[in-house]
Amino acid sequence: MHSDYYGLRENAFQMTPDARLFFASSVHRRALAHLAYGIAQHEGFIVVTGEVGAGKTTLIDRLYGDLDPTGFVVARISTTLVSGDDILRMVADAFGAPSDGNKASVLRAITSALRGTRRRHLLIVDEVQGLPLDAIEELRMLSNVTQTGQPALQTILMGQPQLRRLLASEDLAQLRQRVLASFHLGSLSREETHGYVLHRLSAVGWVGRPGWDEATLDMVHDHSGGIPRRINRLASRVMLAGALEGLEQFGAALVEATAMELEEDLGGGPPPQGGHANGPPQAISPPPIAGPAPVLHASTIIAMPPNVAAPPRSFTGAEPPAPHVLHPNRAREASAPRPVEPPPRRDWISSFFGARGRGGAR
C-alpha cells in the first residue's frame, strides 16, 4: 500500500532477509572479511553471532552469492533442540545423501557424499545456541572426515550471543580449538542507521519522496537500537502511517507515535520517554571464545576490498570506529538511486576463490 502511494517498486523494509538489499556497514564488512579469511583456510569452524535481527542471515546470503559456484557444495540447516542422531540425518539430507537406517549408515552416507567430489563442502548451521551438546559434538566429529589428506568439510556456526557462552564451556574445548575465525555482529551506529534507511529506500526507487530529515532518522535509531530488523519493522510502519495521512515529509513526532503504537500492539504498553520499555538498548559485549588466538602467516593473508581491514589476530568481534556518513541530502546529490539488482557473483571473495582453480558445481 505505502509502496504504491510513494511510487516505490516494492517494500524497502520487508522483514524477510534479502541479499539484494544488503547494506555494507562497517560491522558487516568486517564480518564478511572474517568469513572470507576462515573459508580460505579450507578447514575448521567459523563462528558468527549476533542479536536476533542483526543481519546474520542476510550476511550469509551475501556470502553464498559471492562464492564461486563451480567450487563449492553448500548445505544450510536451521534448527534447535534436536539430538545428535537427528542432526546427522539433517546434514545427510542437506548434502543429498541417504538419511535412512541407523547412525552408522547415516555416517557412511555423509562420508561418501563428502568424498565423492573434488568440490569443497561448506555446511552452514543456524541457531546453534539451541542445540544440545551431543549434537554439536557430532558436528565436530564430521570435521574429521578427510579426502586425500585434506579436510572434506568446513562448517559455519551461526547463533545468538548465547552461542559464544556455550562454546566457552569445558565440554566443547576440542571444538573450540578448531575455530579459525569468530565475529559478533553488533548494532549499527546512529550514522549507519541513517545510511541503512536511505540505502534501502534508494534501492527500490526512492527519489526523496517522502522526505526523512536527520531528526527523524535519529528517532528511528533511538527506538530500534540500530538492529536492522527492528529498523525495518519501525520504518515500514512509519511509511504506512505516512501514506494513510498523506504526508510528504516525515518528522520525529511521527516516528515517536509509531514506535509507541508498536509497543502497544505487542502488549507491552507505551514505552517511557526515549522509546525503550527497559531503557535505551545496551551494547552487548559477548565473552570471547576461549582458546589460543590463530596466527596469521603471510601465505594466508587474502586481498580485501577497499575500506575493509584484514581480520585481526584475535577474533573478539570488537566493532571498528563508525565510518563517516554523508548527510542524507548530500548523499542523494552525490549519487542517483539505483534499482535493485542481484549482487554480482564474481566479486572480491569469488575472485579470490576462483583464482585457486577449483572445479565442480554447487
HELIX and SHEET records of a PDB file:
HELIX    1   1 HIS A    2  TYR A    5  1                                   4    
HELIX    2   2 ALA A   19  LEU A   21  5                                   3    
HELIX    3   3 SER A   26  ALA A   40  1                                  15    
HELIX    4   4 LYS A   56  ASP A   66  1                                  11    
HELIX    5   5 GLY A   84  ALA A   94  1                                  11    
HELIX    6   6 LYS A  103  ARG A  115  1                                  13    
HELIX    7   7 VAL A  128  GLY A  130  5                                   3    
HELIX    8   8 LEU A  133  LEU A  142  1                                  10    
HELIX    9   9 GLN A  162  LEU A  167  1                                   6    
HELIX   10  10 GLU A  170  LEU A  172  5                                   3    
HELIX   11  11 ALA A  173  ARG A  176  1                                   4    
HELIX   12  12 ARG A  190  ALA A  203  1                                  14    
HELIX   13  13 GLU A  214  SER A  224  1                                  11    
HELIX   14  14 PRO A  228  GLU A  245  1                                  18    
HELIX   15  15 ALA A  252  ASP A  265  1                                  14    
HELIX   16  16 ALA A  298  THR A  300  5                                   3    
HELIX   17  17 PRO A  328  ALA A  334  1                                   7    
HELIX   18  18 TRP A  348  GLY A  354  1                                   7    
SHEET    1   A 5 PHE A  72  SER A  78  0                                        
SHEET    2   A 5 ARG A 120  ASP A 126  1                                        
SHEET    3   A 5 LEU A 153  GLY A 159  1                                        
SHEET    4   A 5 PHE A  45  GLY A  50  1                                        
SHEET    5   A 5 VAL A 179  LEU A 185  1                                        
SHEET    1   B 2 THR A 146  GLN A 147  0                                        
SHEET    2   B 2 GLN A 150  PRO A 151 -1                                        
SHEET    1   C 2 GLY A 211  TRP A 212  0                                        
SHEET    2   C 2 GLN A 249  PHE A 250  1                                        
END                                                                             
